[in-house]
Each structure stands twice: as C-alpha cells, then as structure tokens.
C-alpha cells in the first residue's frame, strides 16, 4: 500500500538526506549530470543536421522536375543514385528514398551514378 506524506514530512526527509551527502559530492553530481545531458543533446542535434545536407524531403518527384528528368533518387543505405523511372529506383522502399534536385547534388552527397540506369552518366553531371 502506498502511504502519502505531507510536504513538511518530505522537507524533513530531504534535509536529513542532505545532511548525509556532502555538499561537494552533490555539486559534482549536478555538474556531471548537466554535462552528460548537454553532450547528448548536442550529439543528437548534430546527427539531425548531418542527415539533412542536400536532401529534398519529398515522397515523390514533382511533375515539373520529373518531366525534365532533373531529379534523381537514391537509397538512404546505398551508394548509387537513379533516375526516378529506372528499375533500380523502383526497388527502393518509399521510406528509404532520398530525393535530390540534380545529379550534382547527389554526387556532392557522396552518391555515384548507377551503371544499369540508362540516361545517367558521369558526363551528365555539371
């Protein structure tokens, strides 16, 4: 059974606990906890920024750029990029697709053209 305590009783318990823990240890524990929390939040923010460089967040190419063939698609876990109508692009799950505005943007993100996708060549990257 859970027993409820009053605010005055809780205050007394905190005072008695504070008397058992040296002040220097308490301050050190707070500093370490704040440092770990700050590092973790900074690390997570860095991961978010690193994953966003040069990526267009769309689920499908827009009609204007799809008609001209400018956009290319790649897999989050792959190393090659494809034109949207290539067979390799059709094998990429929608959740894993990363869209780029151009082949040059895909190359700058570290992707290379797929050899089996006709219409892509390293000469078309400008």
C-alpha positions in Angstrom: 0.0 0.0 0.0 1.2 3.5 -0.8 1.5 5.9 2.1 1.1 9.6 1.4 3.3 12.1 3.2 2.8 15.7 3.8 5.0 18.5 2.3 6.5 19.1 5.8 7.5 15.4 6.1 9.0 15.4 2.6 11.0 18.5 3.5 12.3 16.8 6.7 13.4 13.7 4.7 15.2 15.9 2.2 17.0 17.8 5.0 18.1 14.5 6.6 19.3 13.1 3.3 21.2 16.3 2.5 22.9 16.0 5.9 24.2 12.6 4.8 25.5 13.7 1.4 28.5 16.1 1.4 27.8 19.3 -0.4 30.8 18.9 -2.7 29.6 15.5 -3.9 26.1 16.9 -4.6 27.5 19.8 -6.6 29.8 17.4 -8.5 26.9 15.1 -9.3 24.8 18.0 -10.6 27.7 19.2 -12.8 28.3 15.7 -14.3 24.6 15.2 -14.9 24.3 18.6 -16.7 27.4 17.9 -18.8 26.1 14.5 -19.9 22.7 15.9 -20.8 24.3 18.8 -22.7 26.6 16.5 -24.7 23.7 14.1 -25.5 21.5 16.9 -26.8 24.3 18.4 -28.9 25.1 15.0 -30.3 21.5 14.4 -31.4 21.3 17.9 -32.9 24.5 17.1 -34.9 23.0 13.9 -36.2 19.9 15.7 -37.4 21.9 18.4 -39.3 24.2 15.8 -40.9 21.3 13.8 -42.3 19.7 16.9 -43.9 22.5 18.2 -46.1 21.4 18.5 -49.7 18.3 16.4 -49.3 14.9 17.3 -50.6 12.2 16.0 -48.3 9.6 14.7 -50.7 7.9 11.4 -51.1 7.7 11.7 -54.9 9.2 13.9 -57.6 7.3 17.0 -58.6 5.7 16.9 -62.0 7.8 19.8 -63.3 11.2 18.3 -62.5 10.1 14.7 -63.2 9.1 15.8 -66.8 12.6 17.3 -67.4 14.4 14.4 -65.7 16.4 16.6 -63.4 15.6 14.9 -60.0 17.4 11.7 -59.0 16.7 9.3 -56.2 18.9 7.2 -54.0 18.6 4.9 -51.1 19.5 6.0 -47.6 21.7 3.0 -47.1 23.0 2.8 -50.7 25.8 4.4 -52.7 24.2 4.8 -56.1 21.6 7.2 -57.5 19.0 6.6 -60.2 16.5 8.5 -62.4 13.0 8.1 -61.0 11.9 5.8 -63.8 14.9 3.3 -63.6 14.3 -0.2 -62.4 16.8 0.3 -59.5 14.7 3.2 -58.2 11.6 1.1 -58.2 13.3 -1.4 -55.9 13.9 1.2 -53.2 11.3 1.2 -50.5 9.5 4.5 -50.2 10.6 5.0 -46.6 14.3 4.7 -47.7 14.2 7.0 -50.7 16.2 10.2 -50.7 15.5 12.7 -53.4 18.0 15.2 -54.9 17.3 18.2 -57.1 20.0 17.2 -59.5 22.7 14.6 -60.2 25.3 17.1 -59.0 23.5 17.3 -55.6 23.6 13.5 -55.3 27.3 13.4 -56.2 28.1 16.1 -53.6 26.2 14.0 -51.0 28.6 11.0 -51.8 26.4 9.0 -54.3 27.6 7.8 -57.7 25.5 7.1 -60.8 24.1 3.6 -61.2 25.6 1.8 -64.1 22.4 -0.1 -65.0 20.3 3.1 -65.3 20.3 4.3 -68.9 20.3 8.1 -69.1 22.8 8.5 -66.3 26.5 9.1 -67.0 29.3 10.9 -65.3 29.3 13.3 -68.2 25.7 14.5 -67.4 26.9 15.8 -64.0 27.5 19.6 -64.3 
